[in-house]
Amino acid sequence: MKRTWSGVFAAAAVLTSIACSLPTEPGGALPGGQPTQPARDQAETLVTAVRYEPVSLASKPLRATGSSVNYTIRLFNAELVLRDARDAPQPYLAESLPQLNTDTWRVFPDGKMETTYRLKPNLTWHDRTPLTAEDFVFAWRVYTTRDFGYASSRPQNLMENVAAPDPRTVVIQWNGPYPEAGQLATPLFQALPRHVLEPIYRQRDPDGFVNHPFWSNEYIGAGPYRLERWEPGAFIEGVAFDGHVLGRPKIERVVVRSFTDENTALTNVLADNVQFATDRALRYEHIVTLKREWGSSGHGVTILTPTQWRYLWVQQRPDTVEPRAFLDVRTRQALAHAIDKEAINGLFDGEGALADTLLPRTVPYYADIDRAIMKYPYDLRRSEQLMAEVGYTKASDGIYVNASGERFTFESWGDSGSQFEKDLAVVGDGWRRAGFEPQLTVVAAAQFRDTQYRTTFTGVYSTTSGAAADTRLDNFASDSIPSEENRWSGSNYPAWSNPEFDRLWQRVSTTLDRAERDGIVVQMMRIVSQDAVLIPLYHNFEVLAHFARLRGPDPNPVAFSLVNWNVHEWELD
């Protein structure tokens, strides 16, 4: 479900510099504690609000970001393939995409494969050094180096070799079938500037390599914009790169500001300090404010895309979980039956996209998934039956206790932000009425980016991720469990492990036939639903807002992360 509204402020305003447009606090900070940025000619600058500052500007960083930073990463990077607003792959650095059963995509009798990408001519990095096939070979060496934690992750764990027979040809040899081999877009595989990183790589100092400034404030990419300045905690500034393979961007300069407080982001949008807001900078309830302030005269446009999946993780690490009853599937199912999703829907005026599974209704085979999965309607009687089966009865005050008299008390974490904190409270209140005793904790924005920290919850954690497609189901596989060995790069926070799911994940990752893959995904969703370690809540609305004078953003992207795929073509009137 998508809706688009547009309107105009009662009085139009000419954009002025960010430093001058709002009163500042001591130290030159905007309201909310954000340092001011240098004044710029706003006719040449696109200022964007996002919620989280990235850890790295790389498409495939060596440190987990733990948050949505899609927009910022897109500005500074270019890969072999670019996915458009319909999520369709388009050639980017490559001249064309490999085609199955041709010389560009060969499948051998033993199941191995070979794909060939021909690079476009005259590619360069932001520092004007030629970008060649050897940069992809070097990247493969980096991402398969075990010290960096990515060697066991797709797709590099399936790459047997990457070769550069000439400066414009990248040949990838695969140790088995891999359906995404012909469309290696973000964040599957990116080139790395060999001329910058190889001398450091040869020093064999993993920590020094991972923490090198290249990955942050000295980043060199090949995307539409070249990094000019990064003030941590305040803004990232880029200038148009005239060597961009698809042409020099029409907007000369971009500034990305991170606002951990959503209300501060809204204030800056309404004050004309920000022309575009994305990546969770705003939330659903802000639509009401924008509609009221912008009226009907066309000053601004907002887009709602229900493409984020809001769900609960239940901890599965035996040495971490508390109470241990969470390791019993019946306890998790009882917890699921005690969630009143219609109460959550009140946060969206009854128009929310409630979820029974992690895939959105837009996938072509959703009806098959809907028939296959186990659902948990709000049913306190069934919840109580399940709790009795695991040895819990209600005490005089209505809270579950076990045979030893221990109360069913547990930690329930939730991401920070007004909407998320509200749904955390709604779910928690329902659990209390059902007989559970949750202790609610809000995960601060700074902690949200720390994957290691996010694995330490002991009970339940409600969080959000992009609506998963079958190419992202590895987030729930055993090899995506964050650990010290992989530098906490996985997103399977509760360390859920299901052998049958892992077996099917291996199959879906190596099956080239689309229809067969869809059928495997249906089986995987059935397992996830039965195990109830992932409890779906709803598909969250991502709010995108921009001034009408900004021309170029797609009004109906399949996912919010794709809205700026063509950012080099955007214009400010």
C-alpha positions in Angstrom: 0.0 0.0 0.0 1.4 3.4 -1.0 0.0 6.9 -0.8 1.4 10.2 -2.1 0.4 13.6 -0.9 1.7 17.0 -2.0 1.1 20.5 -0.8 2.5 24.0 -0.3 3.5 26.2 2.6 1.3 29.2 3.1 4.2 31.4 2.3 7.0 30.3 0.1 10.6 30.9 1.4 13.9 31.2 -0.4 16.3 28.7 0.9 19.1 30.1 3.0 22.2 28.7 4.5 21.7 26.1 7.2 23.8 28.0 9.7 21.5 31.0 9.5 18.1 29.5 9.1 17.6 28.3 12.7 18.6 29.8 16.0 21.7 28.1 17.4 22.5 26.9 20.8 25.8 27.5 22.6 28.7 26.1 20.5 27.0 26.8 17.2 24.5 23.9 17.3 21.1 23.6 15.8 18.3 22.7 18.2 18.8 19.1 19.1 22.5 19.6 19.7 23.7 19.2 16.1 26.7 21.3 15.1 26.2 23.8 12.4 27.5 23.2 8.9 29.3 25.7 6.7 27.1 28.1 4.7 26.5 27.0 1.1 24.8 28.4 -1.9 21.5 26.4 -1.5 20.7 26.7 -5.2 23.6 24.4 -5.8 23.2 22.2 -2.7 20.8 19.3 -1.9 20.6 18.9 1.9 19.2 15.6 3.1 18.1 14.4 6.5 18.8 10.8 7.5 18.5 9.3 11.0 21.8 7.4 11.3 25.4 8.4 10.4 27.2 5.5 8.6 30.2 3.8 10.2 31.7 3.6 6.7 30.9 5.0 3.3 31.7 1.7 1.6 29.0 -0.4 0.0 30.4 -3.5 1.7 32.2 -2.2 4.8 34.4 -4.3 7.0 32.6 -3.2 10.1 28.9 -3.8 10.5 26.8 -0.6 10.2 23.8 -2.0 12.1 21.4 0.6 10.7 19.8 1.9 7.5 22.3 4.1 5.6 21.3 3.3 2.1 21.0 6.9 0.8 24.4 8.0 2.0 26.1 4.9 0.7 24.5 5.3 -2.8 25.9 8.9 -3.2 29.5 7.8 -3.1 29.6 4.4 -4.7 29.2 2.6 -8.1 29.1 -1.1 -8.6 28.9 -3.5 -11.6 25.1 -3.3 -11.4 22.6 -0.7 -10.3 19.1 -1.6 -9.2 16.4 0.9 -10.4 13.3 2.0 -8.5 11.5 -1.2 -9.7 14.3 -3.3 -8.2 15.3 -4.3 -11.7 19.1 -4.7 -12.4 20.7 -2.3 -14.8 24.4 -2.2 -16.0 26.4 0.4 -14.2 30.2 0.0 -14.3 29.6 -3.0 -16.5 28.6 -2.6 -20.2 25.9 -5.3 -19.9 24.7 -8.0 -17.6 25.9 -11.6 -18.0 23.2 -13.8 -19.6 22.7 -17.4 -18.6 23.8 -20.0 -21.1 25.9 -17.6 -23.1 29.7 -17.0 -23.1 29.1 -14.4 -20.4 27.4 -16.9 -18.0 28.5 -20.5 -18.4 27.3 -23.4 -16.2 29.5 -26.5 -16.3 28.5 -30.1 -16.0 30.0 -30.3 -12.5 27.7 -27.5 -11.3 30.4 -24.8 -11.3 29.9 -21.5 -13.1 31.7 -18.7 -14.8 30.4 -15.1 -15.3 32.2 -12.4 -17.3 31.6 -8.7 -16.8 33.0 -6.3 -19.4 33.7 -2.9 -17.8 32.8 0.4 -19.5 35.8 2.3 -20.9 37.6 5.0 -19.0 36.4 4.3 -15.5 38.1 6.2 -12.7 38.0 6.5 -9.0 37.3 9.8 -7.3 41.0 10.6 -7.2 41.2 10.2 -11.0 43.1 6.9 -10.8 41.8 4.4 -13.4 39.3 1.9 -12.1 40.2 -1.5 -13.7 39.3 -5.1 -13.4 42.3 -5.6 -11.0 40.4 -3.6 -8.4 37.7 -6.3 -8.4 40.4 -9.0 -8.1 41.9 -7.1 -5.1 38.4 -6.7 -3.5 37.9 -10.5 -3.8 41.1 -11.1 -2.0 40.1 -8.7 0.8 36.6 -10.0 1.2 37.9 -13.6 1.3 40.5 -12.9 3.9 39.3 -14.7 7.0 40.6 -12.0 9.4 38.0 -9.6 8.1 35.0 -11.8 8.9 33.4 -11.9 5.4 35.0 -15.1 4.0 32.1 -17.3 4.9 29.4 -14.9 3.6 27.8 -14.8 0.2 28.7 -14.2 -2.5 32.5 -14.3 -1.8 32.3 -17.7 -0.2 31.0 -19.0 -3.5 33.7 -17.3 -5.6 36.4 -19.8 -6.4 38.5 -17.2 -8.2 38.3 -13.7 -9.7 40.6 -12.9 -12.6 41.4 -9.9 -14.8 42.5 -11.1 -18.2 42.7 -7.5 -19.3 41.9 -4.1 -17.6 38.3 -4.1 -18.7 37.3 -7.8 -18.1 36.3 -9.3 -14.8 35.9 -13.1 -14.8 34.4 -14.7 -11.8 34.6 -18.5 -11.3 32.0 -19.9 -9.0 32.2 -23.2 -7.0 28.5 -23.8 -7.6 25.3 -22.3 -8.9 24.5 -18.8 -7.6 21.3 -17.1 -9.0 22.6 -13.6 -8.3 25.8 -14.1 -10.2 24.6 -12.0 -13.1 23.5 -9.0 -11.1 26.1 -8.2 -8.5 24.7 -5.0 -7.1 25.0 -3.3 -3.7 25.9 -4.8 -1.2 27.0 -8.0 -2.8 30.4 -7.1 -4.2 32.2 -3.9 -4.8 35.6 -3.0 -6.2 38.2 -1.5 -3.9 40.9 1.0 -4.9 44.0 -1.2 -5.1 46.3 1.7 -5.4 45.1 3.0 -2.0 44.6 -0.2 0.0 47.0 -2.8 -1.3 50.1 -1.4 0.5 48.2 -1.4 3.7 46.8 -4.9 3.0 50.3 -6.2 2.6 51.2 -5.1 6.1 49.1 -8.0 7.4 47.6 -5.9 10.2 43.9 -6.7 10.2 42.9 -4.1 12.8 45.0 -1.4 11.0 43.4 -2.3 7.7 39.8 -2.2 9.0 40.3 1.0 10.9 42.2 2.8 8.1 40.7 6.3 7.3 39.9 5.1 3.8 36.8 3.4 5.2 35.5 6.7 6.6 36.7 10.3 6.2 39.2 9.5 3.4 36.9 7.3 1.4 37.5 7.1 -2.4 34.6 5.6 -4.4 33.3 5.9 -8.0 29.8 7.1 -7.3 28.0 10.3 -8.4 29.6 12.3 -5.6 33.1 12.6 -4.3 33.6 13.0 -0.5 34.8 16.5 0.3 34.2 16.7 4.1 32.9 14.6 6.9 32.3 16.1 10.3 31.4 13.1 12.5 28.1 13.5 14.3 27.1 16.5 12.1 27.2 16.1 8.3 28.8 14.5 5.3 29.4 16.7 2.3 30.1 15.6 -1.3 30.7 17.4 -4.6 29.6 16.3 -8.1 32.0 13.9 -9.7 32.5 14.7 -13.3 34.1 11.3 -13.9 30.9 9.5 -12.9 30.2 6.7 -15.4 26.6 7.8 -16.0 27.5 11.5 -16.3 28.2 14.4 -13.9 25.3 14.9 -11.4 23.1 17.9 -12.2 23.1 19.0 -8.5 26.6 20.4 -7.7 26.8 19.6 -4.0 25.1 17.3 -1.5 25.1 17.5 2.3 23.8 14.6 4.4 22.8 15.5 8.0 22.0 12.9 10.6 19.2 13.6 13.1 18.8 11.0 15.7 15.8 12.9 17.0 12.9 12.6 14.4 11.2 15.7 15.6 14.4 17.7 15.0 14.5 16.3 11.5 10.8 17.4 11.0 11.6 20.9 12.3 14.4 21.3 9.8 12.2 20.1 6.9 9.5 22.5 7.8 12.0 25.3 8.2 13.3 24.7 4.6 16.7 23.7 5.9 16.3 20.2 4.4 15.1 19.5 0.9 14.9 15.7 1.2 14.3 13.4 4.1 14.8 9.6 4.0 16.3 6.6 5.7 14.1 6.8 8.8 14.6 10.5 9.4 10.8 10.9 9.7 8.0 8.6 11.0 4.5 7.9 10.0 2.7 10.4 12.3 4.7 13.3 10.7 2.6 12.8 7.6 -0.3 14.6 9.4 2.0 17.6 10.1 3.3 17.7 6.6 -0.1 17.6 5.1 -1.3 20.4 7.4 1.7 22.6 6.8 2.1 22.0 3.1 -1.6 22.3 2.3 -2.5 21.8 -1.3 -0.3 24.2 -3.3 2.5 21.8 -4.3 5.4 22.9 -2.1 6.3 19.4 -1.0 5.7 15.7 -1.7 5.7 12.8 0.8 5.7 9.1 -0.1 4.8 6.2 2.1 6.3 2.8 1.4 5.4 -0.1 3.7 8.7 -1.8 3.0 10.3 -2.2 6.5 9.5 -5.2 8.5 8.9 -4.7 12.2 9.3 -7.9 14.2 10.4 -9.5 17.5 13.5 -11.6 18.0 13.5 -14.0 20.9 17.0 -14.7 22.3 18.3 -18.3 21.6 21.8 -18.2 23.1 21.7 -20.7 26.0 24.3 -18.7 28.0 22.4 -15.4 27.5 18.7 -16.1 27.4 16.6 -15.4 30.5 14.3 -17.1 31.4 15.5 -20.3 29.8 11.8 -21.2 29.0 12.3 -19.0 25.9 14.3 -22.0 24.4 11.0 -23.9 24.3 9.0 -23.2 21.1 5.7 -23.4 23.1 6.8 -20.4 25.2 7.5 -18.4 22.1 4.2 -19.4 20.5 2.4 -18.4 23.8 4.1 -15.0 23.6 3.0 -14.6 20.0 -0.6 -15.4 20.8 -0.6 -12.7 23.5 0.2 -9.8 21.0 -2.9 -7.7 20.1 -1.8 -6.5 16.6 -5.0 -4.5 16.2 -3.9 -2.4 19.2 -0.7 -1.7 17.4 -2.7 -0.8 14.3 -4.0 2.1 16.3 -0.7 3.8 15.8 -1.5 4.0 12.1 -5.2 5.1 12.5 -6.2 1.5 11.6 -4.5 1.7 8.2 -1.3 -0.2 9.0 0.1 -3.2 7.1 -0.1 -5.9 9.8 2.2 -8.9 9.1 2.1 -12.6 9.6 5.4 -13.2 7.8 8.5 -11.2 6.9 7.9 -11.0 3.1 5.6 -8.2 1.9 2.3 -8.9 0.1 3.8 -7.6 -3.1 5.9 -10.7 -3.8 4.2 -12.8 -6.6 4.0 -15.9 -4.5 2.6 -14.3 -1.3 -0.6 -16.4 -1.5 1.5 -19.6 -1.3 3.3 -18.2 1.7 0.0 -17.2 3.4 -1.3 -20.7 3.1 1.9 -22.4 4.3 2.8 -20.4 7.4 1.6 -20.9 11.0 -0.3 -17.8 12.3 -0.7 -16.6 15.8 -4.0 -14.7 16.2 -4.6 -12.9 19.4 -5.8 -15.7 21.7 -5.1 -15.4 25.4 -6.8 -18.8 26.1 -4.4 -20.6 23.7 -1.5 -18.6 25.2 -2.4 -19.8 28.7 -2.7 -23.4 27.5 0.8 -23.3 26.0 2.3 -21.8 29.1 0.7 -24.6 31.2 2.4 -27.1 29.0 5.8 -25.7 29.8 5.0 -25.6 33.6 3.7 -22.1 34.2 0.5 -21.1 36.0 -0.8 -17.8 37.1 -0.2 -16.4 40.6 -2.8 -14.5 42.5 -1.8 -11.2 40.8 -2.2 -12.8 37.4 1.5 -13.2 36.5 2.9 -16.5 35.3 5.1 -18.4 37.8 6.8 -21.8 37.5 6.8 -24.7 40.0 9.5 -22.9 42.0 7.5 -19.7 42.3 9.7 -17.8 39.9 7.8 -15.1 38.0 8.0 -14.9 34.2 10.0 -11.7 34.1 12.1 -10.8 31.0 13.8 -8.0 29.2 12.0 -6.5 26.2 14.1 -4.2 24.1 13.0 -1.9 21.4 14.6 0.6 19.0 14.4 4.3 20.0 12.1 6.6 18.2 8.6 7.8 19.1 6.7 5.2 17.0 8.9 2.3 18.0 8.7 3.2 21.6 4.9 3.4 21.4 4.6 0.0 19.8 7.0 -1.4 22.4 4.7 -0.1 25.1 1.6 -1.4 23.4 3.0 -4.9 23.1 4.4 -4.8 26.6 1.0 -3.7 28.0 -0.7 -6.6 26.3 1.8 -9.1 27.6 1.2 -7.8 31.2 -2.5 -8.3 30.8 -1.8 -11.8 29.5 0.3 -12.8 32.5 3.9 -12.0 31.4 6.1 -9.4 33.2 8.3 -7.6 30.6 10.8 -5.0 31.6 10.9 -2.5 28.7 14.2 -1.0 27.5 14.8 1.4 24.7 17.9 0.9 22.6 19.5 4.4 22.0 20.4 5.4 18.4 24.1 5.1 19.1 23.7 1.6 20.5 21.6 0.7 17.5 24.7 0.8 15.3 26.6 -1.5 17.6 25.8 -5.0 16.4 27.8 -6.6 19.3 25.7 -4.7 21.8 22.5 -5.7 20.0 23.2 -9.4 20.5 23.3 -9.0 24.3 19.6 -8.8 24.9 18.4 -11.6 27.2 14.7 -11.9 26.3 13.0 -10.2 23.4 14.1 -7.5 21.0 11.7 -5.6 18.7 13.5 -4.1 15.7 13.2 -3.3 12.1 14.8 -4.3 8.8 14.2 -3.9 5.1 11.4 -6.1 3.8 13.3 -9.3 3.0 13.5 -10.7 -0.4 14.9 -14.2 -1.0 18.3 -12.7 -1.6 18.4 -11.4 2.0 17.2 -14.5 3.8 20.7 -15.2 4.8 20.1 -12.7 7.6 18.3 -15.5 9.4 20.7 -18.3 8.6 23.3 -19.8 11.0 26.2 -18.3 9.1 24.8 -14.8 9.8 25.1 -15.1 13.6 27.2 -12.2 14.8 30.3 -13.2 16.7 33.8 -12.0 17.5 35.2 -14.2 14.8 33.2 -12.4 12.1 33.6 -9.0 13.7 29.9 -9.0 14.6 29.0 -8.5 11.0 25.9 -10.8 11.0 22.3 -9.7 11.7 21.0 -13.0 13.2 21.1 -11.3 16.6 19.6 -14.0 18.8 21.8 -16.8 17.2 18.8 -18.7 15.9 19.8 -21.9 14.2 17.6 -24.3 12.4 19.2 -27.1 10.3 16.3 -27.4 7.9 16.2 -23.6 7.3 20.0 -23.6 6.6 19.6 -26.5 4.2 16.9 -24.7 2.3 18.9 -21.5 2.3 21.7 -23.4 0.7 19.3 -24.7 -1.9 17.7 -21.3 -2.7 21.1 -19.8 -3.0 22.2 -22.3 -5.6 19.0 -22.7 -7.6 18.9 -20.8 -10.9 15.2 -21.5 -11.8 13.0 -18.6 -10.5 9.9 -20.7 -9.9 11.8 -23.4 -8.0 13.4 -20.7 -5.8 10.0 -19.3 -5.0 8.8 -22.6 -3.8 11.9 -23.0 -1.5 11.3 -19.6 0.0 7.7 -20.7 0.9 9.1 -23.7 2.8 11.6 -21.4 4.6 8.8 -19.0 5.7 6.8 -22.0 7.1 9.8 -23.0 9.2 10.3 -19.5 10.5 6.6 -19.2 11.5 6.5 -22.6 13.2 9.7 -21.9 15.3 8.3 -18.5 16.4 11.8 -17.1 17.2 10.9 -14.3 14.7 7.4 -12.9 15.5 6.1 -10.5 12.8 4.3 -7.3 13.9 3.8 -5.1 10.8 5.4 -3.7 7.7 6.4 -0.3 8.8 5.8 2.8 6.6 9.0 4.4 5.5 8.4 8.2 5.1 10.1 10.0 2.3 9.6 13.8 2.0 11.0 16.3 -0.4 10.4 19.7 -1.8 8.5 19.8 -5.1 11.4 21.9 -6.5 13.5 18.8 -6.2 12.8 16.9 -9.4 13.9 13.3 -9.9 13.0 11.1 -6.9 10.7 8.2 -8.0 7.2 8.7 -6.5 6.6 5.0 -6.1 9.8 3.1 -5.4 9.5 -0.6 -4.7 11.6 0.0 -1.6 12.7 3.3 0.0 16.3 2.2 -0.4 15.9 2.5 -4.2 14.4 6.0 -4.4 17.8 7.6 -5.2 19.1 5.1 -7.7 19.1 7.9 -10.3 20.4 10.7 -8.0 22.8 11.9 -10.6 19.8 13.0 -12.7 18.0 14.9 -9.9 17.6 18.7 -10.3 16.8 21.6 -8.0 14.7 24.2 -9.7 
